[in-house]
Amino acid sequence: MERLLTVEEAAPYLGARSERLARRLIAQRRIRFVRVGRNVRIPESAITEYVKANTVEPIARGRAA
């Protein structure tokens, strides 16, 4: 079974100092999450998917000859 992180545990993986970013992503439904009763948990794979989907690759610029 996959590890489920609390909002507080997920924040550092998202590059946030506080849980505010994680809570906003959940409220906007921009990241997968699981409700356990009234509590919210974020699967580790959801964080990996979110970071991968929002990673911007640099543009390779070649020098003109």
Secondary structure, DSSP 8 states (H G I E B T S, - for coil): ---EE-HHHHGGGGT-SSSHHHHHHHHTT-S--EEETTEEEEEHHHHHHHHHHT-----------
